[in-house]
Amino acid sequence: MKHAFFVVSVFVLLSAGAFAEDAQTATNLGINKVADIVAEHEFSNMWKGINAWTDQKVIAYIAQAEMREDNIESFYAWFKEIIVSPPDPDTYTVYKIENGEESLEDTILLGKVIHNIYLGMREEDLKKYGKLIGRMRETLYMDSIHIPYAIRGDNARDYYWFSLHNKGVTMVDEEYTRIFGKK
């Protein structure tokens, strides 16, 4: 219960910061400091988790390969096929996702593939596709952390996951459209 209260409190503070009329108002409320602390903690945990997906053999193999547009389009299609939709906190009656265990396995599998591709990409490919691959990786990792909450029916981070997931998917789609001119 304390954890849920903390998460809701932080979300309210972060939301208030986003809606503050100006940076000075947010600073006066102390919101920026709280948001910075929470963000630093979240990012630290995220990078530790993502780094656990690293496979040096895959990276070495990818480093020798040239990324073609059809490869990247295939990874994007795979991403769009397996990505889950978090329950909408404003409309769900039961906090669950269908086929949660299978979705978690698919998310982690693709997340590992995408992560190692990102680390192994040649510099010229990274310049062209790095932002797209990186955003897919981060969204998949975030989902891999939050799907277990939905499997357990634990809605402690429902607003947080729903908001960040949808923002992540939007950024992936925007980057894909920027590169390929289609969605």
C-alpha positions as CSV (number, residue, x, y, z in Angstrom):
1,M,0.0,0.0,0.0
2,K,2.9,2.4,0.8
3,H,4.4,1.6,-2.6
4,A,1.1,2.5,-4.4
5,F,0.8,5.7,-2.5
6,F,4.4,6.7,-3.3
7,V,3.9,6.0,-7.0
8,V,0.6,7.9,-7.1
9,S,2.2,10.8,-5.2
10,V,5.2,10.9,-7.6
11,F,2.9,10.8,-10.6
12,V,0.8,13.7,-9.2
13,L,4.0,15.7,-8.6
14,L,5.3,14.9,-12.1
15,S,1.9,15.8,-13.7
16,A,1.8,19.0,-11.7
17,G,5.3,19.9,-13.0
18,A,4.2,19.2,-16.6
19,F,1.2,21.5,-16.1
20,A,3.0,24.3,-14.3
21,E,2.8,27.6,-16.0
22,D,6.5,28.0,-16.1
23,A,9.8,26.5,-14.9
24,Q,9.9,28.9,-11.9
25,T,6.5,27.7,-10.7
26,A,7.7,24.1,-10.8
27,T,10.9,25.0,-9.1
28,N,9.0,26.8,-6.3
29,L,6.9,23.7,-5.8
30,G,10.0,21.5,-5.5
31,I,8.7,19.4,-8.3
32,N,11.7,19.6,-10.6
33,K,13.9,18.2,-7.8
34,V,11.6,15.3,-7.0
35,A,11.2,14.5,-10.7
36,D,15.0,14.6,-11.2
37,I,15.5,12.2,-8.4
38,V,12.8,9.8,-9.6
39,A,14.0,10.0,-13.2
40,E,17.6,9.3,-12.2
41,H,16.6,6.2,-10.2
42,E,14.4,4.9,-13.0
43,F,17.0,5.4,-15.7
44,S,19.7,3.8,-13.5
45,N,17.6,0.7,-13.0
46,M,16.6,0.7,-16.7
47,W,20.2,0.7,-17.9
48,K,21.2,-2.0,-15.5
49,G,18.3,-4.2,-16.8
50,I,19.0,-3.4,-20.5
51,N,22.7,-4.2,-20.1
52,A,21.7,-7.7,-18.7
53,W,20.4,-8.4,-22.3
54,T,23.8,-7.9,-23.8
55,D,25.2,-10.9,-25.8
56,Q,28.8,-10.3,-27.1
57,K,28.5,-13.0,-29.7
58,V,25.4,-11.5,-31.3
59,I,27.0,-8.0,-31.2
60,A,30.1,-9.3,-32.9
61,Y,28.0,-10.9,-35.6
62,I,25.9,-7.8,-36.1
63,A,29.1,-5.6,-36.3
64,Q,30.0,-7.6,-39.5
65,A,26.6,-7.1,-41.2
66,E,25.2,-4.2,-43.0
67,M,21.7,-3.2,-41.9
68,R,19.4,-2.9,-44.9
69,E,16.1,-1.0,-44.9
70,D,14.1,-4.3,-45.2
71,N,15.9,-5.6,-42.1
72,I,14.8,-2.5,-40.1
73,E,11.3,-2.6,-41.5
74,S,11.0,-6.3,-40.5
75,F,12.1,-5.4,-36.9
76,Y,9.6,-2.6,-36.8
77,A,6.8,-5.0,-38.1
78,W,7.8,-7.5,-35.4
79,F,7.7,-4.8,-32.8
80,K,4.2,-3.7,-33.9
81,E,3.0,-7.3,-34.0
82,I,4.0,-8.2,-30.4
83,I,3.8,-4.9,-28.6
84,V,1.2,-5.0,-25.8
85,S,-1.4,-2.4,-24.9
86,P,-1.4,-1.6,-21.2
87,P,-4.8,-1.4,-19.6
88,D,-6.2,2.1,-19.8
89,P,-6.3,3.3,-16.1
90,D,-9.5,5.3,-16.9
91,T,-11.5,2.3,-18.3
92,Y,-10.2,-1.1,-17.1
93,T,-12.3,-3.1,-14.6
94,V,-9.6,-5.8,-14.1
95,Y,-6.0,-5.0,-14.4
96,K,-4.8,-7.7,-16.8
97,I,-3.5,-8.2,-20.3
98,E,-4.5,-11.1,-22.5
99,N,-1.8,-13.8,-22.8
100,G,0.4,-12.0,-20.3
101,E,3.1,-14.7,-20.0
102,E,3.4,-15.2,-23.7
103,S,3.5,-11.4,-24.3
104,L,6.3,-11.1,-21.7
105,E,8.3,-13.8,-23.4
106,D,7.9,-12.2,-26.8
107,T,8.7,-8.8,-25.4
108,I,11.9,-10.0,-23.8
109,L,13.0,-12.0,-26.9
110,L,12.6,-9.0,-29.2
111,G,14.0,-6.7,-26.7
112,K,17.2,-8.7,-26.5
113,V,17.5,-8.9,-30.3
114,I,16.9,-5.2,-30.7
115,H,19.3,-4.3,-27.9
116,N,22.2,-6.4,-29.3
117,I,21.5,-5.0,-32.8
118,Y,21.7,-1.5,-31.4
119,L,25.1,-2.3,-29.7
120,G,26.5,-4.0,-32.8
121,M,25.4,-1.6,-35.5
122,R,28.1,0.0,-37.6
123,E,28.5,3.7,-37.2
124,E,26.8,4.6,-40.5
125,D,23.8,2.3,-39.7
126,L,23.6,3.7,-36.2
127,K,23.4,7.3,-37.6
128,K,20.5,6.3,-39.9
129,Y,18.6,3.8,-37.7
130,G,19.9,4.2,-34.2
131,K,17.2,6.4,-32.8
132,L,14.5,4.0,-34.1
133,I,16.2,0.9,-32.8
134,G,17.0,2.6,-29.5
135,R,13.4,3.7,-28.9
136,M,12.1,0.2,-29.7
137,R,14.6,-1.2,-27.2
138,E,13.6,1.2,-24.4
139,T,9.9,0.6,-25.0
140,L,10.3,-3.1,-25.0
141,Y,12.4,-3.0,-21.8
142,M,9.9,-0.8,-20.1
143,D,7.1,-3.2,-21.1
144,S,9.2,-6.2,-19.8
145,I,9.2,-4.6,-16.4
146,H,5.5,-3.7,-16.3
147,I,3.9,-6.7,-17.9
148,P,4.5,-8.8,-14.8
149,Y,2.5,-6.2,-12.8
150,A,-0.5,-6.9,-15.2
151,I,0.0,-10.6,-15.0
152,R,-0.3,-10.4,-11.2
153,G,-3.2,-7.9,-11.4
154,D,-1.1,-5.3,-9.5
155,N,-2.1,-1.9,-10.7
156,A,0.4,0.0,-8.6
157,R,2.1,1.5,-11.7
158,D,-0.9,1.6,-14.1
159,Y,-0.8,5.3,-15.0
160,Y,3.0,5.3,-15.1
161,W,3.2,2.4,-17.5
162,F,0.2,3.5,-19.6
163,S,1.7,7.0,-20.1
164,L,5.3,6.0,-20.8
165,H,4.3,3.0,-23.0
166,N,2.1,5.1,-25.2
167,K,4.7,7.9,-25.4
168,G,7.4,5.3,-26.3
169,V,5.3,3.7,-29.1
170,T,4.4,7.2,-30.4
171,M,8.1,8.1,-30.6
172,V,8.9,4.8,-32.3
173,D,6.2,5.4,-34.9
174,E,7.3,9.0,-35.5
175,E,10.9,7.9,-36.0
176,Y,9.9,5.1,-38.4
177,T,7.8,7.6,-40.4
178,R,10.7,10.0,-40.5
179,I,13.0,7.4,-41.9
180,F,10.7,5.6,-44.2
181,G,8.0,8.1,-44.9
182,K,5.2,5.6,-44.1
183,K,3.6,4.1,-41.1
